[in-house]
């Protein structure tokens, strides 16, 4: 039965607003960044080993693609370490310049990924 008087309509609107507010609060509680992060971490913990094994198999099966991707990532990392956006990437390295953080680890990763392939070190 539809409300007919202005008071009934106002009461109906207030009740619907309250119900909508409760639904929104419930959705906000379910979608907090902390909860999403916790759920994602739990899923990775449960399925992360399988994901890592599959990635390893794919990398071993496709060494050229792996080397290309890792080379691109290294290029990005080196470009980011060299200077601010808009600066020339062709400027010479200064004497005694430090390599970017993680350089050795990235270099070892590329070497490991390309080992046994026809390319790379």
Buried (B, 14 or more C-beta within 10 A) or exposed (E): EEEEEEEEEEEEEEEEEEEEEEEEEEEEEEEEEEEEEEEEEEEEEEEEEEEEEEEEEEBEEBBEEBBEBBBEEBEEBBEEBBEEEEEEEEEEEEEEEEEBEEBEEBBEBBEEBBEEEEEBE
